[in-house]
Amino acid sequence: MGVQILEGDSHACLFCNTTDWAFGPLFEDAEQARRFLATLPKDARRFSDAELATQHSKFLEGDENDDS
């Protein structure tokens, strides 16, 4: 049981398979969501919404820098 990634036609999101609850930011695709999860120091479900938003902002800053 844990965090899974749900991917649709144009976006992906995080999903807790214990509670059947989607949470967190939208991602461009599943690969971006996987990269985000790999940067977190703990289980994504352990973050408050505000903390997860902060982690996502930091991730996006680093992800943009990696593309240049």
LOFIZA-221794 format. One record per atom (N, C-alpha, C): atom name; x, y, z. Coordinates in steps of 0.1 Angstrom, whole numbers, always signed. Layout:
residues N
r miti->CA	c1->X	c2->Y	c3->Z
...
//
This chain:
residues 68
r miti->N	c1->+8	c2->-12	c3->+0
r miti->CA	c1->+0	c2->+0	c3->+0
r miti->C	c1->+9	c2->+12	c3->+0
r miti->N	c1->+5	c2->+22	c3->-8
r miti->CA	c1->+13	c2->+34	c3->-8
r miti->C	c1->+8	c2->+44	c3->-19
r miti->N	c1->+17	c2->+52	c3->-23
r miti->CA	c1->+14	c2->+62	c3->-33
r miti->C	c1->+16	c2->+56	c3->-47
r miti->N	c1->+6	c2->+58	c3->-56
r miti->CA	c1->+7	c2->+54	c3->-70
r miti->C	c1->+5	c2->+67	c3->-78
r miti->N	c1->+8	c2->+65	c3->-91
r miti->CA	c1->+6	c2->+76	c3->-100
r miti->C	c1->-5	c2->+72	c3->-110
r miti->N	c1->-15	c2->+81	c3->-111
r miti->CA	c1->-26	c2->+80	c3->-121
r miti->C	c1->-23	c2->+89	c3->-132
r miti->N	c1->-23	c2->+83	c3->-144
r miti->CA	c1->-20	c2->+91	c3->-156
r miti->C	c1->-32	c2->+91	c3->-166
r miti->N	c1->-36	c2->+102	c3->-170
r miti->CA	c1->-47	c2->+104	c3->-180
r miti->C	c1->-41	c2->+107	c3->-193
r miti->N	c1->-50	c2->+113	c3->-202
r miti->CA	c1->-46	c2->+117	c3->-215
r miti->C	c1->-36	c2->+128	c3->-215
r miti->N	c1->-37	c2->+138	c3->-206
r miti->CA	c1->-29	c2->+150	c3->-206
r miti->C	c1->-22	c2->+153	c3->-193
r miti->N	c1->-25	c2->+146	c3->-182
r miti->CA	c1->-19	c2->+149	c3->-169
r miti->C	c1->-17	c2->+136	c3->-161
r miti->N	c1->-10	c2->+138	c3->-150
r miti->CA	c1->-9	c2->+127	c3->-140
r miti->C	c1->-11	c2->+133	c3->-126
r miti->N	c1->-14	c2->+125	c3->-117
r miti->CA	c1->-15	c2->+129	c3->-103
r miti->C	c1->-11	c2->+118	c3->-93
r miti->N	c1->-10	c2->+122	c3->-81
r miti->CA	c1->-6	c2->+112	c3->-71
r miti->C	c1->-19	c2->+106	c3->-65
r miti->N	c1->-18	c2->+93	c3->-61
r miti->CA	c1->-30	c2->+86	c3->-56
r miti->C	c1->-26	c2->+77	c3->-45
r miti->N	c1->-33	c2->+78	c3->-34
r miti->CA	c1->-31	c2->+69	c3->-22
r miti->C	c1->-40	c2->+57	c3->-24
r miti->N	c1->-33	c2->+45	c3->-26
r miti->CA	c1->-41	c2->+33	c3->-28
r miti->C	c1->-46	c2->+27	c3->-15
r miti->N	c1->-43	c2->+33	c3->-4
r miti->CA	c1->-49	c2->+28	c3->+9
r miti->C	c1->-62	c2->+35	c3->+12
r miti->N	c1->-63	c2->+48	c3->+8
r miti->CA	c1->-76	c2->+55	c3->+11
r miti->C	c1->-84	c2->+58	c3->-2
r miti->N	c1->-78	c2->+54	c3->-14
r miti->CA	c1->-85	c2->+57	c3->-27
r miti->C	c1->-87	c2->+72	c3->-28
r miti->N	c1->-76	c2->+80	c3->-26
r miti->CA	c1->-77	c2->+95	c3->-26
r miti->C	c1->-66	c2->+100	c3->-35
r miti->N	c1->-70	c2->+108	c3->-45
r miti->CA	c1->-60	c2->+116	c3->-52
r miti->C	c1->-56	c2->+128	c3->-45
r miti->N	c1->-43	c2->+132	c3->-46
r miti->CA	c1->-39	c2->+144	c3->-38
r miti->C	c1->-27	c2->+150	c3->-45
r miti->N	c1->-24	c2->+162	c3->-41
r miti->CA	c1->-12	c2->+169	c3->-46
r miti->C	c1->-14	c2->+176	c3->-59
r miti->N	c1->-3	c2->+181	c3->-65
r miti->CA	c1->-4	c2->+188	c3->-77
r miti->C	c1->-6	c2->+179	c3->-90
r miti->N	c1->-10	c2->+186	c3->-100
r miti->CA	c1->-11	c2->+179	c3->-113
r miti->C	c1->+3	c2->+179	c3->-120
r miti->N	c1->+6	c2->+169	c3->-127
r miti->CA	c1->+19	c2->+168	c3->-134
r miti->C	c1->+17	c2->+167	c3->-149
r miti->N	c1->+27	c2->+170	c3->-156
r miti->CA	c1->+26	c2->+169	c3->-171
r miti->C	c1->+24	c2->+155	c3->-175
r miti->N	c1->+30	c2->+145	c3->-168
r miti->CA	c1->+29	c2->+131	c3->-172
r miti->C	c1->+34	c2->+123	c3->-160
r miti->N	c1->+33	c2->+110	c3->-161
r miti->CA	c1->+38	c2->+101	c3->-150
r miti->C	c1->+53	c2->+102	c3->-147
r miti->N	c1->+61	c2->+104	c3->-158
r miti->CA	c1->+75	c2->+105	c3->-156
r miti->C	c1->+78	c2->+117	c3->-147
r miti->N	c1->+72	c2->+128	c3->-149
r miti->CA	c1->+74	c2->+140	c3->-141
r miti->C	c1->+70	c2->+137	c3->-126
r miti->N	c1->+59	c2->+130	c3->-124
r miti->CA	c1->+54	c2->+127	c3->-111
r miti->C	c1->+64	c2->+118	c3->-104
r miti->N	c1->+70	c2->+108	c3->-112
r miti->CA	c1->+80	c2->+99	c3->-106
r miti->C	c1->+93	c2->+107	c3->-102
r miti->N	c1->+97	c2->+116	c3->-110
r miti->CA	c1->+109	c2->+124	c3->-106
r miti->C	c1->+106	c2->+132	c3->-94
r miti->N	c1->+94	c2->+138	c3->-93
r miti->CA	c1->+90	c2->+145	c3->-81
r miti->C	c1->+90	c2->+137	c3->-68
r miti->N	c1->+84	c2->+125	c3->-69
r miti->CA	c1->+84	c2->+116	c3->-57
r miti->C	c1->+98	c2->+112	c3->-53
r miti->N	c1->+107	c2->+111	c3->-63
r miti->CA	c1->+121	c2->+107	c3->-60
r miti->C	c1->+128	c2->+118	c3->-52
r miti->N	c1->+124	c2->+130	c3->-53
r miti->CA	c1->+130	c2->+141	c3->-46
r miti->C	c1->+126	c2->+143	c3->-31
r miti->N	c1->+115	c2->+137	c3->-28
r miti->CA	c1->+109	c2->+139	c3->-14
r miti->C	c1->+116	c2->+131	c3->-4
r miti->N	c1->+119	c2->+137	c3->+8
r miti->CA	c1->+126	c2->+130	c3->+18
r miti->C	c1->+118	c2->+120	c3->+26
r miti->N	c1->+104	c2->+120	c3->+24
r miti->CA	c1->+95	c2->+111	c3->+31
r miti->C	c1->+83	c2->+108	c3->+22
r miti->N	c1->+75	c2->+99	c3->+26
r miti->CA	c1->+63	c2->+96	c3->+19
r miti->C	c1->+55	c2->+108	c3->+16
r miti->N	c1->+50	c2->+110	c3->+4
r miti->CA	c1->+43	c2->+122	c3->+0
r miti->C	c1->+30	c2->+124	c3->+8
r miti->N	c1->+24	c2->+113	c3->+13
r miti->CA	c1->+12	c2->+114	c3->+21
r miti->C	c1->+15	c2->+120	c3->+35
r miti->N	c1->+27	c2->+121	c3->+39
r miti->CA	c1->+31	c2->+127	c3->+52
r miti->C	c1->+31	c2->+142	c3->+52
r miti->N	c1->+31	c2->+148	c3->+40
r miti->CA	c1->+31	c2->+162	c3->+39
r miti->C	c1->+17	c2->+169	c3->+40
r miti->N	c1->+16	c2->+180	c3->+46
r miti->CA	c1->+4	c2->+188	c3->+45
r miti->C	c1->+3	c2->+193	c3->+31
r miti->N	c1->-9	c2->+198	c3->+28
r miti->CA	c1->-11	c2->+204	c3->+14
r miti->C	c1->-1	c2->+215	c3->+12
r miti->N	c1->+1	c2->+224	c3->+22
r miti->CA	c1->+10	c2->+235	c3->+20
r miti->C	c1->+25	c2->+230	c3->+19
r miti->N	c1->+28	c2->+220	c3->+27
r miti->CA	c1->+42	c2->+215	c3->+26
r miti->C	c1->+44	c2->+208	c3->+12
r miti->N	c1->+34	c2->+201	c3->+7
r miti->CA	c1->+36	c2->+195	c3->-6
r miti->C	c1->+37	c2->+205	c3->-17
r miti->N	c1->+29	c2->+216	c3->-15
r miti->CA	c1->+30	c2->+227	c3->-25
r miti->C	c1->+44	c2->+233	c3->-25
r miti->N	c1->+50	c2->+235	c3->-14
r miti->CA	c1->+63	c2->+240	c3->-13
r miti->C	c1->+73	c2->+231	c3->-19
r miti->N	c1->+72	c2->+218	c3->-16
r miti->CA	c1->+81	c2->+208	c3->-22
r miti->C	c1->+80	c2->+208	c3->-38
r miti->N	c1->+67	c2->+209	c3->-42
r miti->CA	c1->+65	c2->+209	c3->-57
r miti->C	c1->+71	c2->+222	c3->-63
r miti->N	c1->+70	c2->+233	c3->-57
r miti->CA	c1->+76	c2->+245	c3->-62
r miti->C	c1->+91	c2->+244	c3->-63
r miti->N	c1->+97	c2->+238	c3->-53
r miti->CA	c1->+112	c2->+236	c3->-53
r miti->C	c1->+116	c2->+226	c3->-64
r miti->N	c1->+108	c2->+216	c3->-66
r miti->CA	c1->+110	c2->+206	c3->-76
r miti->C	c1->+109	c2->+213	c3->-90
r miti->N	c1->+99	c2->+221	c3->-92
r miti->CA	c1->+97	c2->+227	c3->-105
r miti->C	c1->+109	c2->+236	c3->-108
r miti->N	c1->+114	c2->+243	c3->-98
r miti->CA	c1->+126	c2->+252	c3->-100
r miti->C	c1->+138	c2->+244	c3->-105
r miti->N	c1->+140	c2->+233	c3->-98
r miti->CA	c1->+151	c2->+224	c3->-102
r miti->C	c1->+149	c2->+217	c3->-115
r miti->N	c1->+137	c2->+213	c3->-118
r miti->CA	c1->+134	c2->+206	c3->-130
r miti->C	c1->+136	c2->+215	c3->-142
r miti->N	c1->+132	c2->+228	c3->-141
r miti->CA	c1->+135	c2->+238	c3->-151
r miti->C	c1->+150	c2->+240	c3->-154
r miti->N	c1->+157	c2->+240	c3->-143
r miti->CA	c1->+172	c2->+242	c3->-144
r miti->C	c1->+178	c2->+230	c3->-151
r miti->N	c1->+173	c2->+218	c3->-149
r miti->CA	c1->+179	c2->+206	c3->-155
r miti->C	c1->+176	c2->+205	c3->-170
r miti->N	c1->+166	c2->+212	c3->-175
r miti->CA	c1->+162	c2->+212	c3->-189
r miti->C	c1->+171	c2->+222	c3->-197
r miti->N	c1->+178	c2->+231	c3->-190
r miti->CA	c1->+186	c2->+241	c3->-198
r miti->C	c1->+199	c2->+236	c3->-201
//
